[in-house]
Amino acid sequence: MSAAHCLQNVQGVNNDDIRVVTGDSQRYVDEAIETTYKVCGIKVHTGYNGSTFANDIMLLKLCCKVEFSNFVRKGCLPQAADGIYYRPGAQCVVAGWGGTVQKSENEVLSLKPSTSLKQANLPVADIAVCKNSTRYPVAETSFCAGDGTGQAGACRGDSGGPIFCMRKDSDTYVVTGIVSWGSGCGLAGQYGFYTDVRKLRQ
């Protein structure tokens, strides 16, 4: 499961052009726990809108089953009872390989892609507050997260990755959303927008 917009600007992409790697945490280091899988099918949501990021979701069908381990676990799709993880203030985690912002006082110095898998704890935010923070339209199939301080969040290169929450009654994780879009990186008063997996479960 990933974001549809990840294929938006790629012309002529086919299954043979895409690989899915599991168990990787260091981009340029062979950790001997990674596995690479071929993709046998790509399904982009038929209602995806590249202008509004509505229905920003796609599925990749792997050619064989994933082998799970201590380093590779499955993420659960949200159930009806998981609505608590979409409420403002719910604590979740976003993970990815995207850029990291380095600041000197109030000036952004550089934006470098991460060589290691990063994660950040984020609270789900009030959608009304998020809508007021941007001049862009917010799709009904989106929710937002962040505390508005700009200290943590998704950035360029994190697109298609997960935002997930640990279920309180078990050690399983529910993938509530997919990194979709945002205005800048590490900016105060801005929030990240995520595809709502619960609304697009079908």
C-alpha positions as CSV (number, residue, x, y, z in Angstrom):
1,M,0.0,0.0,0.0
2,S,1.4,3.4,-1.0
3,A,0.4,6.8,-2.3
4,A,-1.0,7.1,-5.9
5,H,0.9,10.4,-6.4
6,C,4.2,8.5,-6.2
7,L,3.5,7.3,-9.8
8,Q,2.0,10.6,-11.0
9,N,5.2,12.0,-12.6
10,V,6.6,8.6,-13.8
11,Q,5.8,8.0,-17.5
12,G,5.6,4.5,-18.8
13,V,6.3,2.8,-15.5
14,N,5.5,-0.9,-15.4
15,N,5.7,-3.8,-12.9
16,D,9.3,-4.7,-13.8
17,D,10.4,-1.2,-12.9
18,I,9.4,-1.4,-9.3
19,R,10.9,-3.4,-6.4
20,V,9.7,-3.6,-2.8
21,V,12.4,-4.0,-0.1
22,T,11.6,-5.2,3.4
23,G,13.8,-5.2,6.5
24,D,16.0,-2.3,5.4
25,S,17.0,0.4,7.9
26,Q,20.3,1.7,6.4
27,R,20.0,2.8,2.8
28,Y,23.6,2.1,1.8
29,V,24.5,-0.8,4.2
30,D,23.9,-4.5,3.6
31,E,22.4,-5.6,6.9
32,A,21.8,-9.2,5.7
33,I,18.1,-8.9,6.7
34,E,16.7,-7.2,3.6
35,T,14.6,-9.0,1.1
36,T,13.7,-7.6,-2.4
37,Y,10.4,-8.5,-4.0
38,K,9.2,-8.1,-7.6
39,V,5.9,-6.4,-8.2
40,C,3.3,-8.3,-10.3
41,G,0.5,-5.7,-10.3
42,I,-0.2,-2.0,-9.6
43,K,-3.7,-0.8,-8.8
44,V,-4.2,3.0,-8.5
45,H,-7.5,4.2,-7.0
46,T,-9.8,5.1,-10.0
47,G,-10.9,8.2,-8.2
48,Y,-7.4,9.6,-7.5
49,N,-7.2,13.4,-8.2
50,G,-3.7,14.7,-8.6
51,S,-4.8,18.3,-8.0
52,T,-6.5,17.7,-4.6
53,F,-4.8,14.5,-3.5
54,A,-8.3,12.9,-3.1
55,N,-8.1,9.1,-2.9
56,D,-4.3,9.2,-2.9
57,I,-3.7,5.5,-2.6
58,M,-2.4,2.6,-4.7
59,L,-1.8,-1.1,-4.1
60,L,1.3,-3.1,-5.2
61,K,0.7,-6.8,-5.6
62,L,3.9,-8.7,-4.9
63,C,4.8,-11.8,-7.0
64,C,5.3,-13.9,-3.8
65,K,4.4,-13.9,-0.2
66,V,6.4,-11.7,2.2
67,E,8.5,-13.6,4.8
68,F,7.9,-12.1,8.3
69,S,10.6,-11.9,11.0
70,N,11.7,-9.9,14.0
71,F,12.5,-7.1,11.5
72,V,9.5,-7.4,9.2
73,R,5.9,-7.3,10.5
74,K,2.6,-6.7,9.0
75,G,0.6,-3.6,9.6
76,C,-3.1,-4.0,10.2
77,L,-5.8,-2.2,8.3
78,P,-8.1,0.0,10.5
79,Q,-11.2,-1.6,11.8
80,A,-14.4,0.2,13.1
81,A,-13.1,0.2,16.6
82,D,-9.9,2.0,15.5
83,G,-11.7,5.3,15.1
84,I,-10.0,6.5,18.4
85,Y,-6.8,6.8,16.5
86,Y,-8.2,9.4,14.2
87,R,-9.3,11.7,17.0
88,P,-7.3,14.9,17.6
89,G,-4.6,14.2,20.1
90,A,-4.2,10.5,19.3
91,Q,-0.5,9.7,19.3
92,C,0.8,8.0,16.2
93,V,4.2,7.5,14.4
94,V,5.2,8.5,10.9
95,A,8.2,6.7,9.3
96,G,10.2,7.2,6.1
97,W,13.4,7.9,4.2
98,G,12.6,11.6,3.4
99,G,14.6,14.7,3.8
100,T,15.6,16.2,7.1
101,V,15.6,19.9,7.8
102,Q,18.6,21.5,9.5
103,K,17.9,25.0,10.9
104,S,20.1,27.8,12.1
105,E,17.9,30.1,14.2
106,N,15.0,30.7,11.8
107,E,16.8,30.0,8.5
108,V,16.6,26.7,6.8
109,L,20.2,25.7,5.7
110,S,19.7,22.4,3.9
111,L,17.4,19.6,3.0
112,K,19.1,16.2,2.9
113,P,17.6,12.8,2.2
114,S,18.0,10.4,5.1
115,T,20.4,7.5,4.7
116,S,18.6,5.7,7.6
117,L,15.0,5.0,8.3
118,K,13.5,7.7,10.5
119,Q,10.4,7.9,12.6
120,A,8.7,10.7,14.5
121,N,5.9,10.7,17.1
122,L,3.0,12.9,15.9
123,P,-0.4,13.7,17.3
124,V,-3.5,13.7,15.0
125,A,-4.6,17.3,14.6
126,D,-8.0,18.9,14.3
127,I,-8.9,19.0,10.6
128,A,-10.5,22.4,10.9
129,V,-7.2,23.8,12.2
130,C,-5.3,22.1,9.4
131,K,-7.7,23.5,6.7
132,N,-7.1,27.0,8.1
133,S,-3.4,26.6,7.9
134,T,-3.3,26.1,4.1
135,R,-4.5,27.8,1.0
136,Y,-4.9,24.4,-0.8
137,P,-8.1,22.4,-0.8
138,V,-8.2,19.4,1.6
139,A,-9.9,16.3,0.3
140,E,-12.5,14.4,2.4
141,T,-10.3,11.3,2.2
142,S,-7.5,13.0,4.1
143,F,-6.7,13.7,7.7
144,C,-3.9,15.7,9.3
145,A,-1.2,15.3,12.0
146,G,1.4,17.4,13.7
147,D,1.5,19.8,16.7
148,G,2.0,23.0,14.7
149,T,5.4,23.7,16.0
150,G,7.3,22.3,13.0
151,Q,9.6,20.2,15.2
152,A,8.6,16.9,13.7
153,G,6.7,15.5,10.7
154,A,6.9,14.0,7.2
155,C,9.0,15.7,4.5
156,R,9.9,15.3,0.8
157,G,10.7,11.7,0.1
158,D,8.5,10.3,2.8
159,S,5.5,10.1,0.4
160,G,3.8,6.8,0.3
161,G,5.0,5.8,3.7
162,P,2.9,5.0,6.7
163,I,1.5,6.8,9.7
164,F,0.5,4.2,12.2
165,C,-0.6,3.7,15.8
166,M,-0.1,0.9,18.3
167,R,-3.3,-0.7,19.5
168,K,-3.8,-0.2,23.2
169,D,-5.0,-3.8,23.7
170,S,-2.2,-5.6,21.9
171,D,1.2,-5.3,20.3
172,T,-0.2,-4.8,16.8
173,Y,0.0,-1.6,14.8
174,V,-2.8,-0.1,12.7
175,V,-1.8,1.8,9.6
176,T,-4.2,4.8,9.8
177,G,-2.8,6.7,6.9
178,I,-0.3,7.2,4.1
179,V,2.0,10.2,3.7
180,S,0.3,12.4,1.1
181,W,1.3,16.1,1.1
182,G,2.2,19.1,3.1
183,S,3.4,22.7,2.8
184,G,7.2,22.8,3.3
185,C,9.0,20.8,5.9
186,G,9.5,21.7,9.6
187,L,7.5,24.9,9.3
188,A,5.7,26.3,12.3
189,G,2.0,26.5,11.8
190,Q,1.9,23.8,9.2
191,Y,0.6,20.2,9.3
192,G,1.1,17.1,7.3
193,F,-1.8,15.6,5.3
194,Y,-2.4,11.8,5.1
195,T,-4.6,9.6,3.1
196,D,-7.3,8.2,5.4
197,V,-6.9,4.4,5.0
198,R,-10.1,3.8,7.0
199,K,-12.3,5.7,4.5
200,L,-10.6,3.8,1.5
201,R,-10.4,0.4,3.1
202,Q,-12.7,-1.1,0.5
